Amino acid sequence: MIYKFLKIIIAFLILSCTIIILILYINKDYKTISLKANQNLFKKRIWEINTDSLSEKILSQMSLEEKIDQMYGEKMIESIPKFLGNYLFKNRFAHIYAGKNDRLNIPPWVLSDGPRGARVLDKKNAVTTFPVGMARASSWNVDLEYKVHEVIAKEMRANKTNYAATPCINLLRHPGWGRAQETYGEDPWLLGEFGLAAVKAIEKHNVMACPKHFALNSIENSRWKIDVSVDERTLREVYLPHFKKVIQKGKPASLMSAYNQVRGEYCGSNYELLTKILREDWGFEGFVSTDWIWGIYDAKKAIKAGLNVEMPWQDEYNYNKIKSLIKSGEILISDIDKLVLNTLKTRLKYAFSYDSIDYNDNLILDSSHINLARIAAEESMVLIKNDKILPFKKNGNLKIGVVGKLANIKNTGDRGSSDSRAPYVITPLEGIKDYHRNTKNKVIYNDASNINDAIEVAKNVDQLIIVVGYTYKNEGEFIDSPGYQIGGDRISLKLEENDEKLIQELSKFNKNLVVVYVGGSAIDMNNWQDKVPSILFSWYSGMEGGKALAKILYGDINPSGKLPFSIPKNISDYPYFNPFTDTITYGYYHGYTLFEKFGKEISYPFGFGLSYSKFHYKNLIVSELNISDSTYQISFDIENISKYNGKEVAQLYVGFNESKVDRPVKLLRGFKKISIPSKEIKNVSFKLNINDISWYNPEKKKWEIEKIKYKILVGSSSRNNDLIHSYISLE
Ligand code: BGC
């Protein structure tokens, strides 16, 4: 009896202590520590100090322990209670202070996720929440992406973080990928241009950009173990060009290694990727951090491979392990010095940088930021079908039916690391209601929990808006803990059965309808697309999405988004995809290159999206611009032959029909978004450098340019009928 009583007392004490520790840690170090160097310690102004030589000096003064301290985020024992405390009691993402050294006056760096807004997850401190990456890619507007990332970076700084775990530039190989919504689509060129815009904007605000996940991370559920086989050409031409462009042109401070294996080696300890390609071939000078938890499994291999920092906690990169590796001669002190110097040199630049803006809390949710969230939503929605239905009529005592549970929930996408807490989210229903607020029109909502009630609504309204799709439960980062499973890959690309039934049934009773799809990637619409006259991809459209949706449906905004992926007629034509497999081979062809090469029918081509305007392409002229660096100018006219002012995404493709090596039919090599008022003609021009049409010769291990005739195609989508063409001959 006494033992039982003692046990209860002990359990009670342990529980109370744990709660007290957690509570004590809640506010510890959250947003309190400065990330900038202390000006009082220096005679010169800090941004005038040569941080390269300072880093070398600091390194020479460091003990081995201090060096190792630069190689991980925080110590688990200190960090986990802080993390848990903040998460459980304040529902927010605590700051991890990496690399702080008080003795040598080195401030720490702090990571914030952010593919669709700074990841603060603090109820009080909500931030501007944008449409997801895939939506923004559909805008095909890199200037807009730049502005979006300026806002994200500013709000990160205001939240006292200076390291952005964004952009995600993994290639969409198969639309079932759970994290598809975070990235920019299936095409390496599009990915590279968007990634570059994001990185440049982030770095402008002295935030370290960290593109992720390097590399070949395009399956979610098995990301911790999957081993991806890939041949050299596929690697260089398909899965890495966007990383290369972002690294070489954007010069991000950092890069995040992926969890998965490539050719039998985990990415965090993959010498080929981290040293051979990244540093030797591409000249990367920053530091590589692991993806969070289980990013590396073998300290020696990771050190030899060139992995600088283990995140978020010290595990493999611990003192005992590293000391004994040095003692046994398996690694050298110089290996450690090299890694630490990369990190110090890079991050001291930011700690000693000059800020032209005061990044304070008032910046967060500035009205210009919110405005941009709405513009991003407006520019990204893609109208993929419209049989003379949209834009809807605005006036006339209309009855407007809005149907579907997703019309009435705050649905901004994934609840994993790309989550961002908005102060409010305008749902589709709220946006539509608000749009008609001061009119005689009446909005009738039905959540479709009972199909018969939904049918009644359909029968009795003038316009019908059916909202279907997914939430964070169906797709996103895979969180699989006991009793709580969300996100992950989509096994089926179909909508949920209820949604399909809803569309099929309602479309029998009302033909003045639009299906609005909410989600992060392609879907299989074969069971219902022929039954409905119009379909709009609205994506996870951020905090202002509902407002943007209403403006598009009623023609205040002319849709201008284009698909950043292709949807084949037969879904089985996508490459093999298995979220539970341990091994997979990524082939040379996927997306439009696959469908075009093997003559597969495409329902919705890459780059396709309708507008209320009609555009006509003409007068294509190709001329050699600069003989010394082999640049061509491709110019043409686009005429808006409709009564609507509109925006068009002009696309440039290069065709390889005459190639002696196996190559895609064509590849995207440029795009521009242009405003063209009704009845006006705009001249558009692209510059094409011959290096951008080279192929990677794996035998010779170099890029080569074939001396053949290349087809130059410009137009409004990748579909042949939408393109006009000419040639460049290098024969
Ligand atoms: C994700 C990363 C993210 C990191 C930190 C990981 O689970 O894969 O994309 O940056 O968590 O939140």
Boltz pocket constraint, residues with backbone or C-beta under 6 A from the ligand:
constraints:
  - pocket:
      binder: B
      contacts: [[A, 113], [A, 165], [A, 212], [A, 291], [A, 292], [A, 417]]
      max_distance: 6.0
